[in-house]
């Protein structure tokens, strides 16, 4: 566990309702700081199980409905 510095504690105190973001200066990765109760609540609602065949088919159907002739024939010089 990492303890926050005084400067970080002040930032938390003064931050707006959105969670504070932190940047790793070495990797430039950005992290979001959440209270444990917020994290646990979000984790409960998250489902990272593999998609079912039915979910994949529904996504494919949506993608097909959203496609336009320009999407389908991007590489064709002459359109029907």
N, C-alpha and C positions, 0 to 999 in steps of 0.2 A: 504494500500500500504506500502511496506517495502522499505526504502531507503538503498542504498548500502553504505558500509563503504569505507574508502579511500583505504584500502588493496584490497577490492573487485573491486573497480574501476580500480586499477592498473592491476589486473589480467585480466579484460576485455580488457584493452588497449593492453596488451601483448599477448593475446591469439591468437591462430591460427584461420583460417577461420571457423573451426567447432565451434558450440555453446559451451560455457563453461558449465561444469557439476558441480553440488553442491550436497553435501551429508548432510542429516540431521543426526547429530551425535547421536541423541537418537534412531531413528528408522532404521538408515542405508539406508533409501530410497534415491535414486539418482534422481535429477531433472536436467533439461536442461533449461538454460536461453536463451530466444529468445527475439529479439526486437519485438515490437507490430506489425509492418508491416509484419515481417516474419510469426508471429503467425497467423495473419489475412489471409495471402495468403494461408497458409497450411490449415486453417480451411475452406476456400472456396472450396478447392478441396476434402475435406474429406466427405464421405457419410456414416453415421452411421445408415442408415435405415435398417430395417430387410431385409434379403436376400429373393429374389423371388424364387418361385418353380423352375423356369428355371435356376437360378444361382446355386441352390442346386443340381439340376440334373447334371449340367455341372461339378461341383466339384466332385460329386460321379463318374461320367464317367472318369474324369482324374485320380482319385484315383484307380479305377479299372484297367485302362490302365497301371498304374505304378506298380501295384502289381505283384510280382513274385510268383512262387510256394512256395518258402521259406516263404513268407509273409502269404500265404493262409494256408499252412500246418505246421505252426510253432509247434503246439502241437501234431501233428501226428507222430508216430515213423516210420511208413512205408509209403514212398511216392509212388504215382502211377507210 
